[in-house]
Amino acid sequence: MAQSSKLKAHNSKILITGSIAYDLLLSYEGSFADALKQKSMDRLSVSFFAPHMKRHHGGTGSNITWNLRLLGGDPLLVGTVGTDGGSYCALMEERGIDTKHVERRKDSITATAIIGTDNGERQIAFFHPGADALGTWPTATLSDDCDDIAWAIVGARNPVLMMEAVRWCDKAGLPLLFDPAQQIIALSTDELRSAVAASRGVICNEYEWSVLSERTEMQKKDIVKTAEFLIVTLGDKGVALHSKKGTENISACIADQVVNPTGAGDAFRAGLLFGLEKKWDLSACCKLGAAMGSKVVEIEGTLMESLDLEEVWERARKAYGDVLPK
């Protein structure tokens, strides 16, 4: 399923803003749940022995961008890197990713995520924002690309810049996918409500949805009425798609093996956005997203070296019986 140069020339851009980070991945061979006892949480002091450690390129924005590019999409990344981010930008540029809107600062390091995973795929993560905490929104330069943008996603990063991105997309009239993730707790109730109101769709995992619903006092029907669709990812239970057509529960696409679950959600978003830009129906978009997520968990790290599109489409066909659009 090679992409022709003529087809690529007609692809619309997808604006992606989110963190650009380095991931430090640690593996714990036991269970976090066994050590974290509710009755002793007020005296919490635990240490986990992690015999396996890897450092990888990561970050929500760059992960989505990388996977979308592998699919043949045309991502436009907005984010911030620090003094150690030059090689990361060069790596993305080698893959044909446009980084002209990636801010490069000399007063901080690039954001860093430290992610521990146990034997039940539970995760505990710490995130240092680094240069992203000092970043700015590229209003002037980004305006030149506005007419070429078909969809935008606002992912987790500096919450001030997230809201600036929401307002910019709203003013530009761009279809927006709001993906607050762990920054739900950093955004005020009014900010969350206004972001939902400015969005065409909202995506989050099961826990994030519970927090978003509680913070905004909005139920699923309220989100669908305001933003048209809500996607709640459920890990190995699949995806719940809520739209004006009702609710569709889409089963997970099973991976051949699970090496590390980090980055699966970002790969899902890449598949989803690819389908949205191609004007697929939401169900097909989610199925491609699930197939992409199942590919990423099979590797250590979040950036796949290559992607066989025929194998991805075949994986989705085996999982769902439907043939995804070409």
ROFITI-444337 format. One record per residue (C-alpha): residue in three letters; x, y, z. Coordinates in nm, 2 decimals, m for minus. Layout:
node residu = ala c1 = X c2 = Y c3 = Z .
...
***
This chain:
node residu = met c1 = 0.00 c2 = 0.00 c3 = 0.00 .
node residu = ala c1 = 0.27 c2 = 0.25 c3 = m0.10 .
node residu = gln c1 = 0.17 c2 = 0.61 c3 = m0.10 .
node residu = ser c1 = 0.22 c2 = 0.78 c3 = m0.43 .
node residu = ser c1 = 0.38 c2 = 1.13 c3 = m0.45 .
node residu = lys c1 = 0.06 c2 = 1.26 c3 = m0.61 .
node residu = leu c1 = m0.15 c2 = 1.14 c3 = m0.32 .
node residu = lys c1 = 0.08 c2 = 1.28 c3 = m0.07 .
node residu = ala c1 = 0.07 c2 = 1.62 c3 = m0.23 .
node residu = his c1 = m0.30 c2 = 1.64 c3 = m0.18 .
node residu = asn c1 = m0.30 c2 = 1.53 c3 = 0.19 .
node residu = ser c1 = m0.43 c2 = 1.79 c3 = 0.43 .
node residu = lys c1 = m0.21 c2 = 1.88 c3 = 0.73 .
node residu = ile c1 = m0.30 c2 = 1.78 c3 = 1.08 .
node residu = leu c1 = m0.19 c2 = 2.02 c3 = 1.35 .
node residu = ile c1 = m0.06 c2 = 1.83 c3 = 1.66 .
node residu = thr c1 = 0.04 c2 = 2.01 c3 = 1.98 .
node residu = gly c1 = 0.16 c2 = 1.82 c3 = 2.28 .
node residu = ser c1 = 0.47 c2 = 1.74 c3 = 2.47 .
node residu = ile c1 = 0.80 c2 = 1.65 c3 = 2.31 .
node residu = ala c1 = 1.00 c2 = 1.45 c3 = 2.56 .
node residu = tyr c1 = 1.25 c2 = 1.18 c3 = 2.64 .
node residu = asp c1 = 1.11 c2 = 0.87 c3 = 2.81 .
node residu = leu c1 = 1.30 c2 = 0.68 c3 = 3.08 .
node residu = leu c1 = 1.12 c2 = 0.34 c3 = 3.09 .
node residu = leu c1 = 1.16 c2 = 0.12 c3 = 3.40 .
node residu = ser c1 = 1.02 c2 = m0.23 c3 = 3.44 .
node residu = tyr c1 = 0.92 c2 = m0.37 c3 = 3.78 .
node residu = glu c1 = 0.87 c2 = m0.75 c3 = 3.78 .
node residu = gly c1 = 0.62 c2 = m0.74 c3 = 4.07 .
node residu = ser c1 = 0.28 c2 = m0.57 c3 = 4.13 .
node residu = phe c1 = 0.25 c2 = m0.20 c3 = 4.23 .
node residu = ala c1 = m0.09 c2 = m0.29 c3 = 4.38 .
node residu = asp c1 = 0.07 c2 = m0.53 c3 = 4.63 .
node residu = ala c1 = 0.29 c2 = m0.25 c3 = 4.77 .
node residu = leu c1 = 0.04 c2 = 0.04 c3 = 4.77 .
node residu = lys c1 = m0.20 c2 = m0.04 c3 = 5.05 .
node residu = gln c1 = m0.49 c2 = 0.20 c3 = 5.09 .
node residu = lys c1 = m0.48 c2 = 0.19 c3 = 5.47 .
node residu = ser c1 = m0.12 c2 = 0.31 c3 = 5.48 .
node residu = met c1 = m0.12 c2 = 0.57 c3 = 5.20 .
node residu = asp c1 = m0.07 c2 = 0.86 c3 = 5.45 .
node residu = arg c1 = 0.26 c2 = 0.70 c3 = 5.55 .
node residu = leu c1 = 0.36 c2 = 0.61 c3 = 5.19 .
node residu = ser c1 = 0.73 c2 = 0.52 c3 = 5.15 .
node residu = val c1 = 0.80 c2 = 0.26 c3 = 4.89 .
node residu = ser c1 = 1.08 c2 = 0.16 c3 = 4.65 .
node residu = phe c1 = 1.06 c2 = m0.06 c3 = 4.35 .
node residu = phe c1 = 1.35 c2 = m0.25 c3 = 4.21 .
node residu = ala c1 = 1.36 c2 = m0.21 c3 = 3.83 .
node residu = pro c1 = 1.62 c2 = m0.43 c3 = 3.67 .
node residu = his c1 = 1.53 c2 = m0.31 c3 = 3.32 .
node residu = met c1 = 1.58 c2 = 0.05 c3 = 3.20 .
node residu = lys c1 = 1.56 c2 = 0.21 c3 = 2.86 .
node residu = arg c1 = 1.58 c2 = 0.57 c3 = 2.74 .
node residu = his c1 = 1.37 c2 = 0.65 c3 = 2.44 .
node residu = his c1 = 1.23 c2 = 0.94 c3 = 2.24 .
node residu = gly c1 = 0.87 c2 = 1.01 c3 = 2.35 .
node residu = gly c1 = 0.62 c2 = 1.28 c3 = 2.43 .
node residu = thr c1 = 0.25 c2 = 1.29 c3 = 2.34 .
node residu = gly c1 = 0.29 c2 = 1.54 c3 = 2.06 .
node residu = ser c1 = 0.59 c2 = 1.37 c3 = 1.90 .
node residu = asn c1 = 0.45 c2 = 1.02 c3 = 1.94 .
node residu = ile c1 = 0.13 c2 = 1.11 c3 = 1.76 .
node residu = thr c1 = 0.32 c2 = 1.29 c3 = 1.49 .
node residu = trp c1 = 0.56 c2 = 1.01 c3 = 1.43 .
node residu = asn c1 = 0.29 c2 = 0.74 c3 = 1.40 .
node residu = leu c1 = 0.08 c2 = 0.97 c3 = 1.18 .
node residu = arg c1 = 0.37 c2 = 1.02 c3 = 0.95 .
node residu = leu c1 = 0.43 c2 = 0.64 c3 = 0.93 .
node residu = leu c1 = 0.07 c2 = 0.61 c3 = 0.81 .
node residu = gly c1 = 0.13 c2 = 0.85 c3 = 0.53 .
node residu = gly c1 = m0.03 c2 = 1.15 c3 = 0.70 .
node residu = asp c1 = 0.10 c2 = 1.51 c3 = 0.69 .
node residu = pro c1 = 0.15 c2 = 1.62 c3 = 1.05 .
node residu = leu c1 = 0.24 c2 = 1.97 c3 = 1.16 .
node residu = leu c1 = 0.40 c2 = 1.96 c3 = 1.51 .
node residu = val c1 = 0.39 c2 = 2.24 c3 = 1.76 .
node residu = gly c1 = 0.59 c2 = 2.20 c3 = 2.08 .
node residu = thr c1 = 0.91 c2 = 2.30 c3 = 2.26 .
node residu = val c1 = 1.25 c2 = 2.13 c3 = 2.31 .
node residu = gly c1 = 1.55 c2 = 2.24 c3 = 2.52 .
node residu = thr c1 = 1.92 c2 = 2.23 c3 = 2.49 .
node residu = asp c1 = 1.92 c2 = 1.85 c3 = 2.43 .
node residu = gly c1 = 1.64 c2 = 1.85 c3 = 2.17 .
node residu = gly c1 = 1.84 c2 = 1.92 c3 = 1.85 .
node residu = ser c1 = 1.90 c2 = 1.56 c3 = 1.78 .
node residu = tyr c1 = 1.53 c2 = 1.47 c3 = 1.84 .
node residu = cys c1 = 1.42 c2 = 1.74 c3 = 1.59 .
node residu = ala c1 = 1.68 c2 = 1.61 c3 = 1.34 .
node residu = leu c1 = 1.55 c2 = 1.26 c3 = 1.38 .
node residu = met c1 = 1.19 c2 = 1.37 c3 = 1.30 .
node residu = glu c1 = 1.31 c2 = 1.58 c3 = 1.01 .
node residu = glu c1 = 1.48 c2 = 1.27 c3 = 0.86 .
node residu = arg c1 = 1.14 c2 = 1.11 c3 = 0.85 .
node residu = gly c1 = 0.99 c2 = 1.40 c3 = 0.67 .
node residu = ile c1 = 0.82 c2 = 1.56 c3 = 0.97 .
node residu = asp c1 = 0.78 c2 = 1.94 c3 = 0.96 .
node residu = thr c1 = 0.94 c2 = 2.08 c3 = 1.27 .
node residu = lys c1 = 0.94 c2 = 2.45 c3 = 1.18 .
node residu = his c1 = 0.69 c2 = 2.53 c3 = 1.46 .
node residu = val c1 = 0.90 c2 = 2.34 c3 = 1.72 .
node residu = glu c1 = 1.04 c2 = 2.60 c3 = 1.95 .
node residu = arg c1 = 1.41 c2 = 2.54 c3 = 2.06 .
node residu = arg c1 = 1.51 c2 = 2.70 c3 = 2.39 .
node residu = lys c1 = 1.86 c2 = 2.73 c3 = 2.53 .
node residu = asp c1 = 1.75 c2 = 2.79 c3 = 2.89 .
node residu = ser c1 = 1.62 c2 = 2.44 c3 = 2.99 .
node residu = ile c1 = 1.64 c2 = 2.07 c3 = 2.90 .
node residu = thr c1 = 1.38 c2 = 1.89 c3 = 2.70 .
node residu = ala c1 = 1.08 c2 = 1.75 c3 = 2.89 .
node residu = thr c1 = 1.14 c2 = 1.41 c3 = 3.05 .
node residu = ala c1 = 0.90 c2 = 1.14 c3 = 3.15 .
node residu = ile c1 = 1.00 c2 = 0.86 c3 = 3.40 .
node residu = ile c1 = 0.76 c2 = 0.57 c3 = 3.36 .
node residu = gly c1 = 0.75 c2 = 0.26 c3 = 3.57 .
node residu = thr c1 = 0.55 c2 = m0.04 c3 = 3.45 .
node residu = asp c1 = 0.47 c2 = m0.35 c3 = 3.66 .
node residu = asn c1 = 0.39 c2 = m0.71 c3 = 3.56 .
node residu = gly c1 = 0.02 c2 = m0.62 c3 = 3.53 .
node residu = glu c1 = 0.08 c2 = m0.33 c3 = 3.29 .
node residu = arg c1 = 0.00 c2 = m0.08 c3 = 3.56 .
node residu = gln c1 = 0.21 c2 = 0.24 c3 = 3.54 .
node residu = ile c1 = 0.34 c2 = 0.51 c3 = 3.77 .
node residu = ala c1 = 0.49 c2 = 0.81 c3 = 3.59 .
node residu = phe c1 = 0.66 c2 = 1.13 c3 = 3.68 .
node residu = phe c1 = 0.69 c2 = 1.41 c3 = 3.42 .
node residu = his c1 = 0.93 c2 = 1.70 c3 = 3.42 .
node residu = pro c1 = 0.81 c2 = 1.97 c3 = 3.18 .
node residu = gly c1 = 1.15 c2 = 2.12 c3 = 3.11 .
node residu = ala c1 = 1.15 c2 = 2.36 c3 = 2.82 .
node residu = asp c1 = 0.78 c2 = 2.32 c3 = 2.76 .
node residu = ala c1 = 0.71 c2 = 2.51 c3 = 3.08 .
node residu = leu c1 = 0.87 c2 = 2.81 c3 = 2.92 .
node residu = gly c1 = 0.73 c2 = 2.76 c3 = 2.57 .
node residu = thr c1 = 0.52 c2 = 3.00 c3 = 2.36 .
node residu = trp c1 = 0.25 c2 = 2.96 c3 = 2.10 .
node residu = pro c1 = 0.37 c2 = 3.04 c3 = 1.74 .
node residu = thr c1 = 0.07 c2 = 3.25 c3 = 1.64 .
node residu = ala c1 = 0.25 c2 = 3.45 c3 = 1.37 .
node residu = thr c1 = 0.41 c2 = 3.17 c3 = 1.18 .
node residu = leu c1 = 0.14 c2 = 2.92 c3 = 1.23 .
node residu = ser c1 = m0.12 c2 = 3.15 c3 = 1.06 .
node residu = asp c1 = 0.06 c2 = 3.09 c3 = 0.73 .
node residu = asp c1 = m0.04 c2 = 2.72 c3 = 0.75 .
node residu = cys c1 = m0.39 c2 = 2.77 c3 = 0.87 .
node residu = asp c1 = m0.56 c2 = 2.71 c3 = 0.53 .
node residu = asp c1 = m0.39 c2 = 2.37 c3 = 0.49 .
node residu = ile c1 = m0.50 c2 = 2.23 c3 = 0.83 .
node residu = ala c1 = m0.78 c2 = 1.98 c3 = 0.81 .
node residu = trp c1 = m0.79 c2 = 1.87 c3 = 1.18 .
node residu = ala c1 = m0.61 c2 = 1.97 c3 = 1.50 .
node residu = ile c1 = m0.54 c2 = 1.79 c3 = 1.83 .
node residu = val c1 = m0.46 c2 = 1.96 c3 = 2.16 .
node residu = gly c1 = m0.27 c2 = 1.71 c3 = 2.37 .
node residu = ala c1 = m0.11 c2 = 1.73 c3 = 2.72 .
node residu = arg c1 = 0.16 c2 = 1.99 c3 = 2.76 .
node residu = asn c1 = 0.20 c2 = 2.33 c3 = 2.93 .
node residu = pro c1 = m0.16 c2 = 2.39 c3 = 3.03 .
node residu = val c1 = m0.14 c2 = 2.76 c3 = 2.95 .
node residu = leu c1 = m0.03 c2 = 2.67 c3 = 2.59 .
node residu = met c1 = m0.30 c2 = 2.41 c3 = 2.57 .
node residu = met c1 = m0.57 c2 = 2.67 c3 = 2.63 .
node residu = glu c1 = m0.40 c2 = 2.91 c3 = 2.39 .
node residu = ala c1 = m0.40 c2 = 2.64 c3 = 2.13 .
node residu = val c1 = m0.77 c2 = 2.58 c3 = 2.19 .
node residu = arg c1 = m0.85 c2 = 2.94 c3 = 2.15 .
node residu = trp c1 = m0.64 c2 = 2.97 c3 = 1.83 .
node residu = cys c1 = m0.80 c2 = 2.67 c3 = 1.67 .
node residu = asp c1 = m1.15 c2 = 2.80 c3 = 1.77 .
node residu = lys c1 = m1.08 c2 = 3.14 c3 = 1.62 .
node residu = ala c1 = m0.94 c2 = 2.97 c3 = 1.30 .
node residu = gly c1 = m1.25 c2 = 2.75 c3 = 1.28 .
node residu = leu c1 = m1.05 c2 = 2.43 c3 = 1.28 .
node residu = pro c1 = m1.21 c2 = 2.09 c3 = 1.38 .
node residu = leu c1 = m1.05 c2 = 2.02 c3 = 1.71 .
node residu = leu c1 = m0.99 c2 = 1.70 c3 = 1.91 .
node residu = phe c1 = m0.94 c2 = 1.78 c3 = 2.28 .
node residu = asp c1 = m0.71 c2 = 1.54 c3 = 2.46 .
node residu = pro c1 = m0.64 c2 = 1.68 c3 = 2.81 .
node residu = ala c1 = m0.49 c2 = 1.35 c3 = 2.95 .
node residu = gln c1 = m0.31 c2 = 1.40 c3 = 3.28 .
node residu = gln c1 = m0.34 c2 = 1.78 c3 = 3.25 .
node residu = ile c1 = m0.70 c2 = 1.76 c3 = 3.34 .
node residu = ile c1 = m0.60 c2 = 1.83 c3 = 3.70 .
node residu = ala c1 = m0.40 c2 = 2.14 c3 = 3.59 .
node residu = leu c1 = m0.69 c2 = 2.30 c3 = 3.40 .
node residu = ser c1 = m0.97 c2 = 2.48 c3 = 3.58 .
node residu = thr c1 = m1.33 c2 = 2.38 c3 = 3.55 .
node residu = asp c1 = m1.40 c2 = 2.68 c3 = 3.32 .
node residu = glu c1 = m1.11 c2 = 2.60 c3 = 3.10 .
node residu = leu c1 = m1.22 c2 = 2.24 c3 = 3.06 .
node residu = arg c1 = m1.57 c2 = 2.35 c3 = 2.98 .
node residu = ser c1 = m1.46 c2 = 2.61 c3 = 2.72 .
node residu = ala c1 = m1.22 c2 = 2.35 c3 = 2.56 .
node residu = val c1 = m1.50 c2 = 2.10 c3 = 2.52 .
node residu = ala c1 = m1.73 c2 = 2.37 c3 = 2.38 .
node residu = ala c1 = m1.46 c2 = 2.46 c3 = 2.12 .
node residu = ser c1 = m1.40 c2 = 2.10 c3 = 2.02 .
node residu = arg c1 = m1.55 c2 = 1.87 c3 = 1.76 .
node residu = gly c1 = m1.45 c2 = 1.57 c3 = 1.97 .
node residu = val c1 = m1.30 c2 = 1.47 c3 = 2.31 .
node residu = ile c1 = m1.07 c2 = 1.17 c3 = 2.38 .
node residu = cys c1 = m0.95 c2 = 1.04 c3 = 2.71 .
node residu = asn c1 = m0.90 c2 = 0.71 c3 = 2.90 .
node residu = glu c1 = m1.14 c2 = 0.56 c3 = 3.15 .
node residu = tyr c1 = m0.99 c2 = 0.73 c3 = 3.45 .
node residu = glu c1 = m0.94 c2 = 1.06 c3 = 3.28 .
node residu = trp c1 = m1.31 c2 = 1.06 c3 = 3.17 .
node residu = ser c1 = m1.42 c2 = 1.01 c3 = 3.54 .
node residu = val c1 = m1.22 c2 = 1.31 c3 = 3.64 .
node residu = leu c1 = m1.33 c2 = 1.52 c3 = 3.34 .
node residu = ser c1 = m1.70 c2 = 1.43 c3 = 3.41 .
node residu = glu c1 = m1.67 c2 = 1.52 c3 = 3.78 .
node residu = arg c1 = m1.48 c2 = 1.84 c3 = 3.72 .
node residu = thr c1 = m1.71 c2 = 1.97 c3 = 3.45 .
node residu = glu c1 = m2.03 c2 = 1.81 c3 = 3.58 .
node residu = met c1 = m2.10 c2 = 1.69 c3 = 3.22 .
node residu = gln c1 = m2.22 c2 = 1.34 c3 = 3.13 .
node residu = lys c1 = m2.15 c2 = 1.16 c3 = 2.81 .
node residu = lys c1 = m2.47 c2 = 1.29 c3 = 2.65 .
node residu = asp c1 = m2.36 c2 = 1.64 c3 = 2.74 .
node residu = ile c1 = m2.02 c2 = 1.60 c3 = 2.57 .
node residu = val c1 = m2.18 c2 = 1.45 c3 = 2.26 .
node residu = lys c1 = m2.43 c2 = 1.73 c3 = 2.24 .
node residu = thr c1 = m2.16 c2 = 1.99 c3 = 2.27 .
node residu = ala c1 = m1.86 c2 = 1.84 c3 = 2.10 .
node residu = glu c1 = m2.03 c2 = 1.58 c3 = 1.87 .
node residu = phe c1 = m1.83 c2 = 1.28 c3 = 1.99 .
node residu = leu c1 = m1.65 c2 = 1.14 c3 = 2.29 .
node residu = ile c1 = m1.40 c2 = 0.85 c3 = 2.27 .
node residu = val c1 = m1.31 c2 = 0.67 c3 = 2.59 .
node residu = thr c1 = m1.02 c2 = 0.43 c3 = 2.56 .
node residu = leu c1 = m1.05 c2 = 0.12 c3 = 2.79 .
node residu = gly c1 = m0.71 c2 = m0.05 c3 = 2.76 .
node residu = asp c1 = m0.75 c2 = m0.42 c3 = 2.69 .
node residu = lys c1 = m1.13 c2 = m0.38 c3 = 2.70 .
node residu = gly c1 = m1.12 c2 = m0.17 c3 = 2.38 .
node residu = val c1 = m1.28 c2 = 0.16 c3 = 2.31 .
node residu = ala c1 = m1.62 c2 = 0.32 c3 = 2.38 .
node residu = leu c1 = m1.73 c2 = 0.55 c3 = 2.10 .
node residu = his c1 = m2.01 c2 = 0.79 c3 = 2.20 .
node residu = ser c1 = m2.17 c2 = 1.00 c3 = 1.92 .
node residu = lys c1 = m2.50 c2 = 1.13 c3 = 1.80 .
node residu = lys c1 = m2.56 c2 = 0.78 c3 = 1.66 .
node residu = gly c1 = m2.54 c2 = 0.63 c3 = 2.01 .
node residu = thr c1 = m2.27 c2 = 0.43 c3 = 2.18 .
node residu = glu c1 = m2.05 c2 = 0.17 c3 = 2.01 .
node residu = asn c1 = m1.82 c2 = m0.06 c3 = 2.20 .
node residu = ile c1 = m1.53 c2 = m0.16 c3 = 1.99 .
node residu = ser c1 = m1.32 c2 = m0.45 c3 = 2.12 .
node residu = ala c1 = m0.94 c2 = m0.42 c3 = 2.15 .
node residu = cys c1 = m0.71 c2 = m0.52 c3 = 1.87 .
node residu = ile c1 = m0.49 c2 = m0.79 c3 = 2.02 .
node residu = ala c1 = m0.12 c2 = m0.76 c3 = 1.99 .
node residu = asp c1 = 0.10 c2 = m1.05 c3 = 1.91 .
node residu = gln c1 = 0.30 c2 = m0.97 c3 = 2.23 .
node residu = val c1 = 0.31 c2 = m0.70 c3 = 2.49 .
node residu = val c1 = 0.65 c2 = m0.56 c3 = 2.55 .
node residu = asn c1 = 0.56 c2 = m0.22 c3 = 2.70 .
node residu = pro c1 = 0.22 c2 = m0.04 c3 = 2.68 .
node residu = thr c1 = 0.37 c2 = 0.31 c3 = 2.68 .
node residu = gly c1 = 0.27 c2 = 0.50 c3 = 2.37 .
node residu = ala c1 = m0.03 c2 = 0.28 c3 = 2.27 .
node residu = gly c1 = m0.27 c2 = 0.57 c3 = 2.34 .
node residu = asp c1 = m0.07 c2 = 0.81 c3 = 2.12 .
node residu = ala c1 = m0.06 c2 = 0.55 c3 = 1.84 .
node residu = phe c1 = m0.44 c2 = 0.51 c3 = 1.87 .
node residu = arg c1 = m0.48 c2 = 0.89 c3 = 1.83 .
node residu = ala c1 = m0.26 c2 = 0.89 c3 = 1.52 .
node residu = gly c1 = m0.48 c2 = 0.63 c3 = 1.35 .
node residu = leu c1 = m0.79 c2 = 0.82 c3 = 1.46 .
node residu = leu c1 = m0.67 c2 = 1.15 c3 = 1.32 .
node residu = phe c1 = m0.56 c2 = 0.98 c3 = 0.99 .
node residu = gly c1 = m0.91 c2 = 0.85 c3 = 0.95 .
node residu = leu c1 = m1.07 c2 = 1.18 c3 = 1.05 .
node residu = glu c1 = m0.87 c2 = 1.37 c3 = 0.79 .
node residu = lys c1 = m0.98 c2 = 1.11 c3 = 0.52 .
node residu = lys c1 = m1.34 c2 = 1.17 c3 = 0.63 .
node residu = trp c1 = m1.39 c2 = 0.81 c3 = 0.74 .
node residu = asp c1 = m1.68 c2 = 0.72 c3 = 0.97 .
node residu = leu c1 = m1.58 c2 = 0.73 c3 = 1.34 .
node residu = ser c1 = m1.60 c2 = 0.36 c3 = 1.39 .
node residu = ala c1 = m1.34 c2 = 0.29 c3 = 1.11 .
node residu = cys c1 = m1.12 c2 = 0.57 c3 = 1.26 .
node residu = cys c1 = m1.13 c2 = 0.40 c3 = 1.60 .
node residu = lys c1 = m1.05 c2 = 0.06 c3 = 1.45 .
node residu = leu c1 = m0.74 c2 = 0.19 c3 = 1.27 .
node residu = gly c1 = m0.64 c2 = 0.36 c3 = 1.59 .
node residu = ala c1 = m0.68 c2 = 0.03 c3 = 1.78 .
node residu = ala c1 = m0.47 c2 = m0.16 c3 = 1.53 .
node residu = met c1 = m0.20 c2 = 0.11 c3 = 1.55 .
node residu = gly c1 = m0.20 c2 = 0.09 c3 = 1.93 .
node residu = ser c1 = m0.16 c2 = m0.29 c3 = 1.92 .
node residu = lys c1 = 0.15 c2 = m0.24 c3 = 1.70 .
node residu = val c1 = 0.33 c2 = 0.00 c3 = 1.94 .
node residu = val c1 = 0.29 c2 = m0.22 c3 = 2.25 .
node residu = glu c1 = 0.50 c2 = m0.49 c3 = 2.07 .
node residu = ile c1 = 0.81 c2 = m0.28 c3 = 2.09 .
node residu = glu c1 = 1.02 c2 = m0.12 c3 = 2.37 .
node residu = gly c1 = 0.97 c2 = 0.25 c3 = 2.34 .
node residu = thr c1 = 0.71 c2 = 0.45 c3 = 2.15 .
node residu = leu c1 = 0.86 c2 = 0.51 c3 = 1.80 .
node residu = met c1 = 0.83 c2 = 0.23 c3 = 1.55 .
node residu = glu c1 = 1.12 c2 = 0.21 c3 = 1.31 .
node residu = ser c1 = 0.89 c2 = 0.13 c3 = 1.02 .
node residu = leu c1 = 0.53 c2 = 0.03 c3 = 0.95 .
node residu = asp c1 = 0.38 c2 = m0.22 c3 = 0.70 .
node residu = leu c1 = 0.05 c2 = m0.06 c3 = 0.61 .
node residu = glu c1 = m0.09 c2 = m0.38 c3 = 0.45 .
node residu = glu c1 = m0.02 c2 = m0.56 c3 = 0.78 .
node residu = val c1 = m0.20 c2 = m0.29 c3 = 0.98 .
node residu = trp c1 = m0.50 c2 = m0.31 c3 = 0.75 .
node residu = glu c1 = m0.50 c2 = m0.69 c3 = 0.77 .
node residu = arg c1 = m0.47 c2 = m0.68 c3 = 1.15 .
node residu = ala c1 = m0.78 c2 = m0.46 c3 = 1.17 .
node residu = arg c1 = m0.97 c2 = m0.69 c3 = 0.93 .
node residu = lys c1 = m0.89 c2 = m0.99 c3 = 1.14 .
node residu = ala c1 = m1.00 c2 = m0.81 c3 = 1.46 .
node residu = tyr c1 = m1.32 c2 = m0.66 c3 = 1.33 .
node residu = gly c1 = m1.42 c2 = m0.83 c3 = 1.01 .
node residu = asp c1 = m1.45 c2 = m0.49 c3 = 0.84 .
node residu = val c1 = m1.22 c2 = m0.38 c3 = 0.56 .
node residu = leu c1 = m1.09 c2 = m0.04 c3 = 0.64 .
node residu = pro c1 = m1.10 c2 = 0.22 c3 = 0.36 .
node residu = lys c1 = m0.79 c2 = 0.22 c3 = 0.14 .
***
